[in-house]
Amino acid sequence: MSNAAESITPEIVEQHGLSPEEYERVLHALGREPNLVELGIFSVMWSEHCSYKSSRLHLKKLPTEAPWVICGPGENAGVIDIGDGQAAIFKMESHNHPSYIEPYQGAATGVGGILRDVFTMGARPVANANALRFGRPDHPKMQHLVKGVVAGIGGYGNCVGVPTVAGETNFNPAYDGNILVNAMTVGVADADKIFYSAATGVGNPIVYVGSKTGRDGIHGATMASADFEEDAEAKRPTVQVGDPFTEKLLIEACLELMATDAIVAIQDMGAAGLTSSSVEMATNGKAGIRLDMDKVPCRETGMTPYEMMLSESQERMLMVLKPGKEPMAEAIFKKWELDFAVIGEVTDTQHMVLEFGGEVVCDIPLGPLAADAPEYDRPYLSKEDYTAWAGITPMTDAPDTDDVGADLLKMMAHPNLASRRWISEQYDSQVMGDTLQTGGDAGVVRVHGTKKALAISTDCTPRYVHADPYEGGKQAIAEAYRNLCAVGARPLAVTNCLNFANPQRPEIMAQFVYALEGMGDACRALDFPIVSGNVSLYNESKATGGGSAILPTPAIGGVGIIDDYAQMMTHGFKNEGDAIYMLAPEFWARPDTTRSHLGKSLWLDIVHNRDDGRAPPVDLAAELGAGQIIRRLIEAGLVNAVHDFSDGGLAVALAEMALAGGLGADVQGSENYTAAQWWFGEDQSRYVMTVSADKIDAFNRTLAEGPEIAEAEMVGFYRVGTVGGDSLLGVSLKDLREAHQSFFKDWMEA
């Protein structure tokens, strides 16, 4: 074999991100020393980003099945049945490290990559969403990062012609040296025309389509599987460069070919490029693969097999075709002005064999690369030891407020509650003509040509996860569920992006394990399975001095279905005189309660500069019951506006409803709570809704019926006030709106 005797030094092994023990496994798998091509392939396939070696053990514990799940984790994206012979296909992925190094291209190629994961399976992408986390606004680099990331998301999504309809953006010093950019795409396909990645049929041709291969993105997967050092800027060449116009051509060409019977298997070239796509296809098909590297379309001269296999150049796909279909397929891709090349064939060897210049330059058994890759059971702290490590204690001296209106103004102007209009206006939310709602609890897009609509939400509260990973994991799922219910959707399934720091630290691994435990319990209780996702570890940076780990951030992407979009609900106040009600767990308003939760609340942080207390607990039975009742009220046409509770509690929820509807409200507190508890407590499983006077009797009867499922916690409903006027809590809507819009306007014009 060519280069078989090439010396691989310990320094070269370390540069490839492999530990000495892992290199010993390579030697054992091959029965000899690898050459550089083989070492590079092992390094990317065994990277955290591709192998999930620290997380696979725990990911297996998540619930992934339901009658409506067509395909769960393991393929490019999850697939669920949405009725009428149609399926929704969706996934969320991270592009964190690249976006910190080069924010525009990092974010843009994150969008491009998640789009390919979805249309690879036969779906036309119909909506994008995102979840973004940035550091302190006064950090010297943060304005540059925010501008670049937002421009990259908008630049790619807008040009490729897929609307961005949902997202969240938050700020915290923990992300100063390692921002998070999580991108989500949802597509629609015929349920009987889903395409998978298993390469089968010995002798079937393997074809390369899309853009040419360049030297951008080499070692991207390895870079994404390590901490940032002080030299983060030097890693810029590992960031891919995207071209949304080529991606648009690739979508149309792939969908056109998918309308024929030519494709046996298809896989996009994402992380680790040609390596991961070919290995995954052959592994999933229990086959082998032979590639002729001389036939790979390259845009740079003199590229070596090592560079070709590790390049993460964008807008590329790998396919297995039926024999004889090559001319037809080539004609389609040439029509769309895309490269097409037959570069290999499926074999029965269960090896990856690469040839270049007439010589074999790589011969690796596929088992050790994928199915038998390292899997670690990393040590982690007990829940008690984690709580002690994190310094989490009950809040014994909860403050109060003597000016709710002033506190509300201060909160609405804060970066974590301020209007995201500056961001959303850079995204095309209306392209394709099927967007029904943005800016509310969930984005909603019509399933083209039907009465159905898909609701999409991205959610996570990292400060809760840090305080109590188990409860925080539950809350992330519950909030996604709540946001879908609030627009009238029946929650169906979850995708996730699990962003954590270094898993070799027991306290970080504890965050991961317990957050997944909470997520799993919530998904089971709410019948809300996880069908796809991504793990992003080593999100910490030494560049900020002394090491800085992000807050544990298991971002959740929820998808639900509205059977008739005419029943879709929005959150803005609609009519003067409408009654305002709160729906909450029945126990919440008992006179003897001490449950209203100010610990870890935004009010405590923004108004009092305190970050103490525990995360609010989530009663999953109450969450299920409240969601069922809300959906029934919406379907019956008994409510005019619905909004879920989240950051900032009741006062912020009311302010957002008032600003969205251009109407104020006359609202009252409760003698059972302090003013701070009532207006700013962040208890879970609660909604605010408005009801017309002529529907209150029917509204009360529906609530009295309780949840559909007997095991679901009963919920109570409490009159909060009446819609009307031009103020809220003593603050004019004009002042409230100015405060709400001030942050981004002032920051970006500075």
N, C-alpha and C positions, 0 to 999 in steps of 0.2 A: 504494500500500500504506500502511496506517495506520502512523504513526510512522517512515516510511522516512527522513525527514530528521532524525530525532532525533540530536543530536550525541553521538558516542562519543569521549570524551577519552582520552588515554593513561593517565590515572589510572584510569578505569573499566575499560579493558582490563587493566591490572595487577591491579586488584581481582578480576578474573575468572580470574586465573592464567594468562593468555596472554602469551607473550613478544612483543616487537615483530615478530619474524620470523613468528611464528604468526599474528599479526593481519594481516600482509601476505598470508598465504595465504588468510585469510578474505576479504579484499577481492578477491583474484584469483578465488576460487571463486564469489563472488556477482556480481562485476562491478560492485559498488557497496558503499556503506557499510551495515553491518547495523544494524538497530534493536536495542533492548535485549533483546527476546525472542530474536532470532536470535543475538546475542552470547552470551547465557546458554546457549543450546543448544550452540553451538560450544564454550563453555568446559567444560561437563561432559563432552561426548562426546570432547573432546581432552584431558581430564584423564588423568593417569597411571593413575588407578583404573579408568577405562573404556576407554582406548585402548591401554594397554600400550605406549606409544610408545618407552620406553627398553628394553623387554624382548622385544617381538615378534620381533625379529631372531634372538634366541638361543633363544626358546621353540620355534621351528620345528625346532631340531636334536634335540629330545627324541623318543624312540621312543614311538609312540602306537598301534601296530597289533599285533594278534594274532588268531588264528582265533576267539577267544572275545570279542573286542571288537566290540560292536554299534555304538557311537557314541563317538568320542573327543572331544578338546577342540573347542570351538566352539559347543556347545549349553549349556543351563543346567547339565547335569551329565553325567558319563560313564556309559555303559551297557555292562554285560558279561553274557554268557550264563552262567547257572548251571545249565543243564540242565532237562529236563522242561518245556520251553516257558516258562521263567521267566528274568527278568533282574534283576540288582542294579543300582541307579542310585545314584550317590554323588558327593559333592563336598565340598571343604573351602574355607572362605573366612575372611578376616580381618575383624575389627571393632576394630582396635587404637586408632586415634585417638579414636573415640567412647567407648571404654571407659575411656580415661584421663581424658577430660573428665567423663563421667557414667557411672560403672562399672556401675550396675545396668541402666540402659536401654541402654547401649552393648553389654553382653554379651547382654542379653535379645533385642535386635533382631538381633544377630548370629546367634543361634539361630533366630529367626523367619525371617530371610532365607535361611539355608541350607536350612531345611525347605521353603520355597517353591521353591527351585531344584530340589528333588527331586520334590515332588508335582506340579509344573508338567509334568513329563514322563510323568505317569501312574502314578507309584509311590506306594504307601502307605509313609510313613516307618516304619521298624522299629527304628532305633537312632540315637542321637546319640553323638558323641565330641568331645573338645576337646584343644587344646594351649595351655597358658597359660605366660607368662613374666612374672615380676615382678622388681622391683628388690630392694634390701637390705631385709630385714625390719625393721631399725632406722631406715629412712627414715621421716620423719614422716607421709608420706601412704600408706605401703604397706599398713598394716593396713586402712585404709579402702578401698583399691582391691581388696584380696583379698576382703574381706567383700562388697563390692558386686558384683564380678564373679561370685563363686560364687553369691550370692543371685540374680543376674540369670539365670544359666544354669539354675539349679534352678527358679526361679520360672516361667520360660517353658516349659522342657522338661517340667516336672512337670504344669503346667496343661494343656498341649496334649496330654499323654498319650503321649509318646514316651520310651522309657527311655534314660538316659545310661549307657553300659556301658564306656567306655574313655576314657583321657585321660592327660595328663602335666602336671605343674606344677613349674616350676623357678624359682630365684632367682639373680640376678646383678646387681651394681651397674650394668651396662650398660643395664639396663631401668628405672633409677630414674625417668627422665623420659619414658619411652615404653614402656608395657607392651604385651604381645602377647596378644590373645584370638583364637584360631583355632578355628572351629566346623566340625564335620563331621556330615553326616547320610547315612545309608544307607537306601534304600528298596527294595521288591520290587514288580515289575510283571510282567504277562504280556509275553513277548518280542514278541508280534505286536500289542501295543497301546501302543506308545511314542508319545508326543506331542512334536512338534517346533515350532519357533518361526517357520517360514517362512510369511509372509502371502502367500496366492495367491488368485486369483479376482477379477478386476476387478468392483467393485460389491458384493463380500461385505461384510456389516456388521462393524464393529469395535465390540466391547462392553467396557465397564469394569465390573468386579465387585469386591466386597469392601467395604472401609471407605471412608469419605469422605476427600477430600483436604484436608489442613490445611497450616499454615505450618511444621510441624516438619520438620527435616532439609533445609531449603533450603541448597544448596551443600555438602551432605555429601560428595559425590564430590570436589569441589574441595578441601575441607578435608583429606580423606584423601590428597591428592596433594601435600602440602606439609609442610615441617618445622614443628614446634611452635615458636612464639615464646614470649615470657614471658607473653603474654596468653591462654594456653590456656583458662582458665576462661571468658573472654569468648566462646568459641566454643560454649558450651553449647547455644544455639538451633539449631545445625547437627546436633545429635544427635536421632535419631528416637525416638519413643515407641511402645512395642509393646503389644499386647493379645492374649495367648495364647488367650483364650477365643474371640475373633473368628477367630484363625488356625485353631482347631479346626473351627469352622463352615465356614471357607473350604476346608479340606481335604476335608471330607465333601461339600460342594456341588460342588467341582470333580470329585472322583472319581465322584459320581453322574452329572454331565453327561458325563464321559468314557466312561461305560458306554453312551452313546447314540452316534449318528453325526453329532452336531451340530458338532463342533469341527474347524475347518480348521487353526488354529494357536493357540498359547497361550504367553504369556510373563509372568513375574512382574515386578512393578515393584520393582526393587531399587535399586542405586546409580543416581542420576540419574532415578529414578522413571519418570514417563510419557514422558520424553524417550528414555531408553535403550531402554525396552521397545518403543516404537513404531518407533524407528529400526532396531533390530535385527530386528524382525519384517519390516519392509518391505525392508531390505537382504538378509536371508536369502532372501526370496522374489523378489528382483529386481523389486520392484513399487514403487508409490508409496503415499502415505497422506494422507488428508484428515481432519482432526479439527475438530469444532465445539466450541470451548472453553466455550460457554454451556451445554453438556449435561454437563460433568464434575461429578459429585457433590462438592460442597464442604461442609465443616463450619464454615467461617468465612465471614463476609460480606465482599464486596468484593474477593475474590481476583482477581488479574490473571493473564493467560495466562503471564507470566513466572513467577509463583509456582506456578501449577498444574503447569507443565512441569518445574520444578526441585524441587518438593516430594518428599521421600522418606518421606512418610507410609507406615505399614506396612499389611500385610494387604490388598494390592491386586493385581489381575491384569488383564491385557489379553488379549482373545481375538478371533480372527476366526471367525465362524460361517458355516455354510451358509445361504443365503437361505431365509427362512421358518421357521428354527429359533428365532428370537428369543422368541416367546411361551413355548415349552417351556422354554428356558433361563431366562427370567425367572421362571417359576413355581418352578423349582428353587431359585434364589437367594433369592427372596422367602420360600420355605418355611424356608430356613435364616437368615432375617432379615438378609440381606446386600443391599447396594446393587447394582442392575443398571441400566445405561444404555447405549443405543446412542449412541456419540459420534462415529462417523465411518464411513469406508468405504475399501476398498482401491481404488487407482487404478493407472493404467498410466504415470504421469508420471515415476516415479523421483524425485519431489520429496516433501518434507514440507511440507504446506500446512496452516496453522492459521487458523481463522476465529473472530472474537469480535465480538459486537455488530454483525454484518452486514458486517464488514470483514475483509480478509486481513491478519493481523498477523505472519505468518511464511511465507516461501516459500524453502526451502533445497533444493538438489540433495543427494540422499542419499549420493552417492559420496564427496564430501569429508568428510562427517560420520563415515563408518565405514571403508569399505575403503581410502579414500585419505587417511585421517588421517595426521598426521606419524608418521614412524618414524625413530628416531635410532640411529646406530651410535656410541654413546658411547665415548670413549677409555678404555682400561684398562691397568693396569700388566702387565708380563710377570710370569710366575710368580716369577722370580728377584727382580725389583724389589719384588714384593708381599711376599715372604718377608723381604726386607731392611726394608721399611717396617714390617711387623708385628713385627720384632725376634725372629723365630723362629730359634732355634739348637738344635743337639742338646744333650741333657742329658749332661754329662760326669761329674757327681758325684752319681749316684743314691744317695739315702739308703737306709738299711735300718731295720728295726724290731726291738726286743728285747722287745716285748710286743704280740703280734698281737691278743690279746683286748681290751686297753685301747684300741688303735687302732680296733678294730671298734666298740666301744661309742661312742666319740666320733663315728665316722662315721654310725652308725645314728641318732644324735640330731641330726644336722645337717639344716638345712632342705631340702637337696637329696636326702636319702635318707630323711627321716622319714616315718612313716605318713601317708598322705593320707586317713585315715578321717574326719577332721573335714570334709573336702571331700566325699567320696563319700556320706556320710550325708545330705547336703543334696540329693542327686540321687535321683530315683525310678528305680532300675535294674530294677524288676520289673514295672512297668505293661505291659500287653499280654500278660503271662504266658508269653513265649517266651525270656526271658533265661536262659542256661545258665551263664555265667561272667562275673564281673567281678573286678577286682583282681589278675588274673594277667598273663601275658605279652600276652594279647589279650582283649578282650571277645568273647563268643560269644552269638549269638542264633539260635534255631531259625527256619528258614523255615516259617512256620505251615502245619500240615497235612501236612508232609513229614518225612523222616528227615534232611534236609539242615540244615546250620547255616552261618551266615556268621561269620567271624572278622574282627575290626576292631582295628587298632592305630594309634597315633599316635607318631611317633618323630622325634628330631633331637638331635644333641649339638653345640650351637653353639660350644663352646670348641674342638672339633675343626675345625669349619668355619673359624673365625677363624685357627687355626694353619696350616691347609692346606685351602683351599676345595675343591680337587679331591678329596682323600682324605676330607674331611668330607662332601662331597656323596655320595660312594660309600657311606660308613658310614651315612648316614641311610637310604638305600634298603636296605642290607644288614641293618640292625637291624630295620626293619619286616618284611622277609622272614623274618628269624630268629624274631621274635615270633610270626608266623603259623604257622611250622613247629612251634614249641614247643607249640602247642595241638592240633597234628594237622591243620592246614589246609593246603591246597594254595594257595600265593599266586597271585593272579590279576592284580591291577592296583593302580595307585597313583593317588591324588589328592594334590595338594600345595598348600601355602600358602607362597609364597616371600617371606619378610620380610627386607628389607634396608634400609640407610640411603639416603643421597642418591646417586643414580646419576650425578650430575654430578661426583662426586669419583672420579678414576681408580682409587683404591684400593678404593672400594666397588664400582665396576663390575667390577673384577677378581674380587672375592669372588663376585659374581653369575655372571659368565661361567664361572669355573672350577668353581664348585659345580654348575652345570647340566651342565658337561662330565662331572664325576664321577657325577652322578645318571644321566645318559644312558648312560654306560658300564656302570654297575651294572644298570640296567634291561635293557639288551641282554643282558648276561651271564646274568642270572637269569630272563630271559623274563617280565618283570614290567613291562608297559607303563604309561605315564602317560596316563590317560584324561580327566582334568579337573584344574582347579586355579585358582589365584588368585595375583596378584602384588601385594604391598604394599611400596611403596618410600617413601622419605623418613621412615623411622622413626628420627628423631633429634630431639633437643629442645634448644633454647637456654634453656629454662626452668630447667635445672639449673645454668646458669652456664658459659659458654664453649663450649657445644655438646657433645652427647653422642650418639654413634651406638650403636645396639644391636649386639650380636654378630650376625653373619650367621646367619639362622635359617630354613633351608628345611625347614619342618615337613612330614613325610610321613605321609599316611594310607594304610595298606595294607589291602586286603580280600582274603580268601581263602575257600575253600569246604571244608567237611567233609562228605563224602558221606553219612556215617552218624554222627550226633552221639553215638551210644553209644561211639564211639571217641575222643571228645574227651579231651584230656590236660589235667591241672592241675599246678601246681608244688609243692604242699605234700608234705612227707614223709608216707608212708602207713603203713609197717610197721617195727617193730623188726626189726633184722637184715638189712634190705635193703642190698645193696651200692651204693655211690655211685661213679659213673664220670664222668669228664670226657671229652667228645668234642671234639677239637681238630685243627687241621691237623697232618698227620703230622710236619712239620718242627719243631713247637713243642717237643717234649720231647727233642730231640736233645741229648746232653750238651754239645756245643760251642756251643749256641745263645746268642745275646745278644739274643734277640728280645723277651723279656717286657717289656711296655711300661708304664713308669711315667710317661713324659712326658704332660703334660696330664691326668693322672689325678686323680680326686677325692681319693684318699688323699694325693697330693702337696699338693693345695690345703688340705684340711681339717686334716691332721696337721702339715704343715710350712709352711703359708701360702706355698706356692710355685706359680707358674703358668708353668713353663718346660718346655722339651722340645718335641718334635714330636707331631703327631697320630698315632695308631696306623694303620699301613697296613692296607688291606683286600685280601686275596687273594680275588678273586671266584670263582675256580675252587674254592677251598677252601670258600667260602660255599655255593656250589651243591652241592658234594658232601656237606657236612655236613647241609644241609637235606634232601637226598634220603634220606640214611641215617636221620635222625631220624624223618621221616615213615614210613619203612618199619618202623622199630622200633615206632612207635605203632600203626600199622595191624595189625601182627602180635601186638599185645598183650604185648610183651616188656618194657615199662618201666612203672613205677608213677607216676613223677613226672618232669617235664622242665622245665628253666628255662634261659633263655639267659643268657649273660654280658653285662653292660653296665656301668654306673657302679659302681665299687668292686670289680670283678673277682670272683674266686672266693669270697672271704670273705663279701662282701655277698650274692652269689647263694645261698650255703649258709644264711646267716642268714635270708634271705627265705623259703627253703624250710622251714627249721626253724620259724619263727614261723607260717607258714601251716598247717603240719601238727601243731604242738604237740609235736614230737619233736626231740630234740637229735641229735648225731652225734659219732662218734669219727673224726677226720680227720687225715691226715698231710701234711707238706710234702714237698719234693723237694730232694735234695742238689745238683741241677743249677742251682738258683736260690737267690737270697737269699730270706729270709722275705717281704720286701716285694714282690719280683717275683712270687713264687708266689701269695701271697694277695690282693694288691691290683693287680697288673698288669692293664691293660685291653686285652689282645690281643683280636682279633676272631675271628669264626667259631667260637665255642666254646659248648658246652652242658654242663649238668650233668644227670644222670639217675640214677634209682634202679632196681635190678633185684632181683627175688626170687631167692633161692638156687636154686630149682628151675628157673629160666629162664636161668641164666648161660650154659650151653652153647649154647642156641639163640641167645642174644644175641650170643655170640662168633662164631657161624657167620654171622649176618646182617652183622655189622660186617666180617667178613673178605671178604664179597662185594664190598664197596666201593660207590661211587656207581653209579647207573644209567647215567650218561653217561660215556663213557671220558675225555672231555676234562676232567671235573671232578677237582679235586685230591683225592688220597687223604687220608683223615683217620685219625687214631689215636685210641685210647681208653686211658684211664689210670685205674687204681683209686685213688680218693681216700680212701675210708674206708667206714664202716658207720653206718647209721641206728640211733639208740638213745640212751637216757638223757635227761637234762633240761638239758644244757649243750652249748655249742659253743665250741671254741677256748678253753676254760677259763672261759667266761662262762655263768652260768645263764640259761636262757630267760626267767626272770622279770626279771632285770636287763636282758636284751636287749630284751624287750618294753617295759619301762618307758622305756628310752632311746629306743626307736623311736617311742613315742607321746607323748613329752614336748614336742616342739617346738610343735605346733599347740595342744595343750592349754594350755601355759603362755603362749603368745603371745596367743591369743584371749581368755584369761581375764585378761590383764594390764590 
